[in-house]
Amino acid sequence: MSMEINGRYNYVKTNYAEQQKTKYLDQMEKAKETQKEENNKKVSDQSSKPEVEYISSEKSGEKPNGLYRVGEDENGNRKIFYEDPNKSNHADGKQQPKVNADKPEQSEEKCVANSDKVEREIRKLKEKKQQLEQQIRTASGDEKKVKELEKKLAQVENELSQKDNDTYRRQNTTFSKAN
């Protein structure tokens, strides 16, 4: 590198490594300054956020709105129950479980499941399928009739696949009270 000072050329010796070092140090100083600014912003943001603190009802002097408890509903599923302290029957302790202590076997309701209707329906579909297969074998000469029978057979097989399973049986089972 050359420089002209007062009309003369002055050759300045410069080391490339030293130039890069000074650039790197300058960049590091700038990075430190920006880091300090960001930290200051974070600290100021954190100080402005409200802290969450548990205050018991005894310390606050307020009455609780109600009590929550986990229990089971009529189907045995877990459910959250709210007990209102303002209700008179709960406040007086009049709320009692609905269990008959004298005859505990009568508190349960016994039912009988009947899936005969579903089984009959499935049996009829299977018989219809067999009849259609037999008709297709006997009408092998008439193409139009065979296609029509195959279409009916496909519908019956589709209906049978939908109904011949445990889910369909459970959904269409009838229940009645046992004596």
C-alpha positions in Angstrom: 0.0 0.0 0.0 1.3 3.4 -0.8 0.3 6.8 0.4 1.2 10.2 -1.0 2.0 12.8 1.6 3.2 16.2 0.5 3.8 15.0 -2.9 6.0 12.1 -1.8 5.2 8.4 -1.8 5.4 6.9 1.6 5.3 3.1 1.8 3.7 1.9 4.9 4.3 -1.6 6.0 1.2 -3.3 7.0 0.7 -6.8 8.2 -2.5 -8.5 6.9 -2.8 -10.7 10.0 -2.8 -7.6 12.2 -5.5 -5.9 10.1 -7.7 -9.0 10.5 -7.1 -9.2 14.2 -8.2 -5.6 14.7 -11.3 -6.1 12.6 -12.1 -9.2 14.7 -11.6 -7.3 18.0 -13.9 -4.5 16.8 -16.6 -7.0 15.8 -16.3 -8.7 19.2 -16.7 -5.4 21.0 -19.8 -4.5 19.0 -21.2 -8.0 19.7 -20.6 -7.6 23.4 -22.3 -4.2 23.4 -25.4 -5.6 21.6 -25.5 -8.5 24.0 -25.5 -6.2 27.0 -28.3 -4.1 25.4 -30.4 -7.3 24.9 -29.8 -8.5 28.4 -30.9 -5.1 29.7 -34.1 -5.3 27.7 -34.8 -8.8 28.9 -34.3 -7.8 32.5 -36.6 -4.8 32.1 -39.2 -7.0 30.4 -39.0 -9.6 33.2 -39.4 -7.0 35.9 -42.6 -5.7 34.3 -44.3 -9.2 34.2 -46.5 -9.9 37.3 -45.6 -12.9 39.3 -48.2 -15.5 40.1 -48.5 -16.4 43.7 -50.9 -18.7 45.5 -52.9 -17.1 48.3 -55.0 -19.3 50.4 -58.5 -18.4 51.2 -57.6 -18.0 54.8 -55.0 -15.4 54.1 -57.1 -13.5 51.5 -60.1 -13.4 53.8 -62.5 -14.5 51.0 -64.8 -17.5 51.0 -64.1 -20.1 48.4 -66.4 -20.2 45.4 -66.9 -24.0 45.7 -65.2 -27.3 45.9 -64.3 -29.5 43.0 -63.8 -33.3 43.3 -63.1 -36.1 40.8 -65.7 -38.8 40.7 -67.4 -41.2 38.4 -70.6 -40.6 36.4 -73.4 -43.1 35.9 -71.4 -44.8 33.1 -68.3 -45.2 35.2 -66.4 -42.4 33.4 -64.2 -40.0 35.3 -65.9 -36.6 35.8 -65.2 -33.4 37.8 -68.0 -32.5 40.1 -68.6 -29.0 41.5 -70.1 -28.8 45.0 -71.6 -25.4 45.6 -71.2 -24.3 49.3 -74.2 -22.0 48.9 -76.6 -25.0 48.5 -78.5 -25.7 51.7 -78.6 -29.5 51.4 -74.8 -29.7 51.1 -74.1 -27.1 53.8 -76.3 -28.9 56.3 -74.8 -32.3 55.5 -78.1 -33.7 54.2 -76.6 -35.0 50.9 -76.3 -38.7 51.3 -75.2 -41.4 48.9 -78.1 -43.2 47.2 -77.4 -46.7 48.6 -80.0 -48.8 50.2 -78.3 -50.3 53.2 -81.1 -52.8 54.0 -81.2 -54.5 50.6 -77.9 -53.9 48.7 -78.8 -56.4 46.0 -81.8 -54.4 44.9 -79.6 -51.3 44.2 -78.2 -53.0 41.1 -80.3 -53.3 38.0 -79.9 -56.6 36.1 -80.5 -56.8 32.4 -80.5 -59.5 29.8 -79.0 -58.9 26.4 -80.7 -60.4 23.3 -79.0 -60.5 19.9 -81.4 -63.0 18.2 -82.7 -60.4 15.8 -79.3 -59.5 14.6 -78.3 -63.2 14.2 -81.5 -63.9 12.2 -80.7 -60.9 9.9 -77.2 -62.2 9.3 -78.4 -65.7 8.7 -80.9 -64.5 6.1 -78.2 -62.5 4.3 -75.9 -65.6 4.2 -78.8 -67.7 2.8 -79.5 -65.0 0.2 -75.8 -65.0 -0.8 -75.8 -68.8 -1.3 -79.0 -68.6 -3.4 -77.5 -65.9 -5.6 -74.3 -67.8 -6.1 -76.3 -70.9 -7.1 -78.4 -68.8 -9.5 -75.2 -67.4 -11.1 -73.9 -71.0 -11.6 -77.1 -72.1 -13.2 -77.5 -69.1 -15.4 -74.1 -69.3 -16.9 -75.4 -69.0 -20.5 -77.2 -65.7 -20.2 -74.7 -62.9 -19.8 -77.2 -60.2 -19.0 -78.8 -62.2 -16.2 -75.4 -63.2 -14.8 -74.3 -59.5 -14.5 -77.5 -58.6 -12.8 -77.1 -61.5 -10.3 -73.5 -60.6 -9.7 -74.5 -57.0 -8.9 -77.1 -58.3 -6.4 -74.5 -60.6 -4.9 -72.0 -57.7 -4.5 -74.7 -55.7 -2.6 -75.5 -58.6 -0.4 -71.8 -59.3 0.4 -71.3 -55.6 1.2 -74.3 -55.6 3.6 -73.1 -58.8 5.1 -69.6 -57.4 5.7 -71.1 -54.4 7.4 -73.4 -56.4 9.7 -71.4 -59.6 10.4 -69.1 -58.1 13.1 -69.1 -57.6 16.9 -69.6 -53.8 16.7 -72.9 -54.1 14.7 -74.0 -56.9 17.1 -73.4 -54.7 20.2 -75.1 -51.7 18.7 -78.2 -53.6 17.7 -78.6 -55.9 20.8 -81.7 -55.3 22.8 -81.6 -55.2 26.5 -84.5 -56.0 28.9 -84.8 -56.1 32.7 -84.2 -59.5 34.2 -86.8 -60.9 36.6 
